């Protein structure tokens, strides 16, 4: 695994390498090189199985982290490809041409995080949230509690608790 | 797939709908040659809370679109404001049919990031619980395929036997459907007295069921006519669509997480997942039947090999104040539907930064189903959906 990653480092400008397990490594790369790297891994290194694609909101740094996890069924190893994009300009190159299921992931990311993938099929169609009119809900600045209070009619006599505070009070009242 | 009409009434179906110069179908709804039909969200032929928007020409489907969102509960958002231990009761609801894989994946991720070693006995108990979860799911799914062709008897047998396994779950964990048995560091309890004996008696009944369902379903002429050569998955799609589990094995790809990336105690167990090449509904159903046999055998092996006592939980920090070190990981397990994984990101606090589920249905029920429906007969929609073993909650998390 380490030799393979070392070889990959000669071909692509990998900024960060994190060996998580003997068969799982995370790499960080510029957003401009992601498509090239994914296509290379699929076509020349046997990473044929696209496991998942998702985003992580690092709101304090003003970035979204996009993670693509690829798997090589022959080598039996996983690679997590991470890239960072600006929250203000949340746009990424589409990779729907490499795997057929990617368009669905990108459609969901557009809806849930507001990350655009121009050219991806049906990317503007709603996937889960039909008729959503607020900021994308998976962004950290979307306040679920505030949204629920504003949207849904309060029933008298009903109260809510913060789960962690409530459990702490119940189990360790003196702490 | 042949474009000729199955009744052989002598006209060429390929002109409906016509294909444009860009190679895409021209779906002109105003032409009165096409009709829109919704299958779901309330329909006996739909697997759970989802629907398929079908455009049909006669009885042939020209376009299918999957619609989800009827069961969206915002779990992945809720995880972000709960401590790791509080995520457990929520995450098991990600897939109702097999909740234990959620518990295992989350516990394994937290243990990996937190550097916790799980004791031997707990690993055996986890393996047992995961196989029991697969067993109760397959007892519903294997005869369920017959149900879509009107063969309801097997479903009744399966539901009865599944209840026996739920009894064992209740005995072991206190819960029938949702168990919350696997927790960070280990499991919640040892096997109750007499559990092995009762489990083995249940397995004996299931042995009989396996023979009965073989006679009832797999040699039934109606079932064969409705499933052989129908809903074929091209082997080339396996990698290009990310197909996993029995759906990939029926297309000739020996993919099983338990064999490829052994976790828990699977390395010490003797099993060999079956593969086939025909890749139609019948073959996928047959592969699941073999999986059922294999699971029964695996549970017997586990019961014989596992220690009777021992440590069941490693020492962990106070779970309400446990700060998981910064990092990220991806942990997978083989559910009855295929690779089921959790991608967990920790920012070093008591709350997870992000937990993302990779469920097999995310691929099987959206992009693959939409591809498979084109050219299929409207009567086969339920058949195809069930053969992919879709579970909508894991699509919309």
Interface residues (C-beta under 8 A of the other chain):
Chain A: X18 X20 X21 X23 X24 X26 X48 X49 X50 X51 X52 X54 X56 X57 X67 X69 X73 X76 X78 X80 X99 X100 X101 X103 X104 X126 X127 X128 X129 X130 X137 X138 X140 X142 X144 X163 X164 X167 X168 X171 X172
Chain B: X68 X69 X72 X74 X76 X77 X78 X80 X81 X82 X83 X86 X112 X237 X239 X240 X241 X242 X253 X255 X260 X261 X320 X327 X328 X329 X330 X332 X339 X341 X343 X345 X350 X353 X354 X356 X358 X362 X363 X366 X367 X368 X371 X396
